[in-house]
Amino acid sequence: MSAQVEKDPADWAVLGRVSGLFGVRGWIKVFSHTSPKENILDHPAWFLLRDGQWQEYKLRQGKVHGKGIVASLEAVEDRDQAAALNGAEIAIPRDQLPVIPADEYYWCDLEGKRVVNLEGTELGRVDYLFETGANDVMVVKGDCQRLLPFVAQVIKEVDLDGDLITVDWDPDF
């Protein structure tokens, strides 16, 4: 583990979180937001959010285990040290993400954006996204929670710089 790192929250891409302990030798369970889930293991260093600060941990070893991911981090030698990481978000510096085409988006870039329909009615903000077999779904929280399919028929414009996603969606639905 190295020193704490100070960066603006916009400089980080959250890839997952520590979701539990695995064994007695300091291994952790990881809930991965990457697709496929094992892509989180492609990053040799993870930054974990602890006490409001990002701390770097080198990935010693990791693997798919059942439906999840387990990992061993340098400087985490026992179950007690691993327990101190439980619930921590796992991120990398945003500039380490691969460049993607202009019409594709990282989920972390969409989270928190305002969502309005074509008539200008504010529906809320993107809380999170999840994957289904057919398409991704955007969870929008405002006066109520709405589940919007992330498909071209619904998503009309994404303006990351303007903090806005325009959708073709009836606010009563």
Disulfide bonds with the S-S distance in Angstrom:
none
